[in-house]
Amino acid sequence: MIKELLETRIRPAVQDDGGDIEYRGFDPDTGIVKLKMQGACSGCPSSSVTLKSGIENMLMHYVPEVRGVEQELDNGDEETLLNSQMD
C-alpha cells in the first residue's frame, strides 16, 4: 500500500517539481518509512517540509501503521544538504 501511494500520488507531484523520490523501506516495529529524495529535491531546503507535511501526512492517513517518514541520505547528499543550509 505504501509503495502504491508513492507511485500513484506522491511521486508524480514530486516529479512535477523536478525531483524524484525513492522508497528505501518500512520498519514495522517503529512505523517509520524511509525515503530518499532525488534530483532537485535532494538538495532543496524545503524537502524536509515536503516529507513531513505532504508525504508523511498522506501516508499516515491511508496507512494506519505508518507513524512517520524519514529521509535517508547518502554521503554525498549529506554534504550537499549542509552546503545548501550554509548558503
C-alpha positions as CSV (number, residue, x, y, z in Angstrom):
1,M,0.0,0.0,0.0
2,I,2.9,2.4,0.8
3,K,4.6,1.7,-2.5
4,E,1.3,2.1,-4.4
5,L,0.6,5.5,-2.8
6,L,4.2,6.7,-3.5
7,E,3.9,5.6,-7.2
8,T,0.4,6.9,-7.9
9,R,0.0,10.0,-5.9
10,I,3.2,11.3,-4.3
11,R,5.9,10.6,-6.9
12,P,4.1,12.4,-9.8
13,A,3.8,15.5,-7.7
14,V,7.5,15.5,-6.7
15,Q,8.5,14.9,-10.3
16,D,6.4,17.9,-11.4
17,D,8.8,20.0,-9.2
18,G,11.9,18.5,-10.9
19,G,12.7,15.9,-8.3
20,D,12.0,12.3,-7.5
21,I,11.5,10.0,-4.6
22,E,12.8,6.5,-3.9
23,Y,11.3,4.1,-1.4
24,R,14.0,2.7,0.8
25,G,12.0,0.6,3.3
26,F,9.5,0.4,6.1
27,D,10.2,-0.7,9.7
28,P,7.0,-2.3,11.1
29,D,8.4,-2.0,14.7
30,T,8.7,1.8,14.6
31,G,6.2,2.6,11.8
32,I,8.9,4.6,10.0
33,V,9.0,4.8,6.2
34,K,12.5,5.5,4.8
35,L,12.6,7.6,1.6
36,K,15.4,9.1,-0.5
37,M,14.8,12.5,-2.2
38,Q,16.4,12.8,-5.6
39,G,17.0,15.3,-8.3
40,A,16.0,18.9,-7.5
41,C,14.6,17.7,-4.2
42,S,17.8,16.1,-2.8
43,G,19.5,19.5,-2.1
44,C,16.3,21.5,-1.7
45,P,15.9,23.1,1.8
46,S,12.2,22.6,1.6
47,S,12.5,18.8,1.1
48,S,12.1,18.2,4.8
49,V,8.8,20.2,4.7
50,T,7.7,18.2,1.8
51,L,8.4,15.0,3.6
52,K,6.7,16.0,6.8
53,S,3.7,18.0,5.8
54,G,2.9,16.3,2.4
55,I,4.2,12.8,2.2
56,E,4.0,11.9,5.9
57,N,0.5,13.1,6.3
58,M,-0.8,11.3,3.3
59,L,0.9,8.0,4.2
60,M,-0.3,8.2,7.8
61,H,-3.9,9.0,6.6
62,Y,-4.1,6.0,4.3
63,V,-1.8,3.5,6.1
64,P,-2.5,3.5,9.9
65,E,0.7,1.5,10.6
66,V,2.8,4.5,9.4
67,R,4.0,6.6,12.3
68,G,6.4,8.8,10.4
69,V,8.6,9.4,7.4
70,E,12.4,9.9,7.5
71,Q,14.7,11.0,4.7
72,E,17.6,8.6,4.1
73,L,20.8,10.4,2.9
74,D,23.8,9.0,1.2
75,N,27.2,10.6,2.0
76,G,27.1,12.9,-1.0
77,D,23.6,14.0,-0.1
78,E,24.6,15.0,3.4
79,E,27.3,17.2,2.1
80,T,25.0,18.9,-0.4
81,L,22.4,19.5,2.2
82,L,24.9,21.0,4.6
83,N,26.3,23.3,1.9
84,S,22.8,24.5,0.9
85,Q,22.0,25.3,4.5
86,M,25.1,27.3,4.9
87,D,24.4,29.5,1.8
